[in-house]
Amino acid sequence: MIRKEIQLIERLIEKAINISDIFDGATEIMDRWDKTFTLNISEDVKESIYYSQYKWHIFSYEIQGCLKENAARNAFNTEIKDELYVMYQNSPDVFLYSNANAIVAEDFDSQQDIYIFDKNFTWTYVNTHEDMCGPYFYKVN
């Protein structure tokens, strides 16, 4: 696991991507992800799909329409990615990736339960720990 983390960081450094840890405001960013990407999903539905266990269940249970697999990768790869937020399931950390346009979906293939989204919260890309689930790409209409 540590080797995969180091390899990811090395790839990002090679691409001249700046990584900053968001110390102040991480909770607000996570809450805004929830509010933005689950706006139309009731608390009862979230509970029934175990949303608190994995946020990406909104996609795997097909509650929120999204692109999947290669279509999701392609959509992510074509988005402008100057600045991105990155967070992981069950982690209190949020990272800001700057100068991130060179990032592609394949950079995150080794990452599990990772949520990547633009600073304006207009889209999100999710890679899960399940081989049969995802990756997912969702864009707010």
Sequence and secondary structure as in RCSB ss.txt:
>XXXX:A:sequence
MIRKEIQLIERLIEKAINISDIFDGATEIMDRWDKTFTLNISEDVKESIYYSQYKWHIFSYEIQGCLKENAARNA
FNTEIKDELYVMYQNSPDVFLYSNANAIVAEDFDSQQDIYIFDKNFTWTYVNTHEDMCGPYFYKVN
>XXXX:A:secstr
 HHHHHHHHHHHHHTT EEEEE SSHHHHHHHHHHHHTTT  HHHHHHTTTTT TTHHHHTTSS  EEHHHHHHH
HHHS  SEEEEEETT   EEEEES TT  GGGGTT SSEEEEETT SEEEEE S TTS  EEEE  
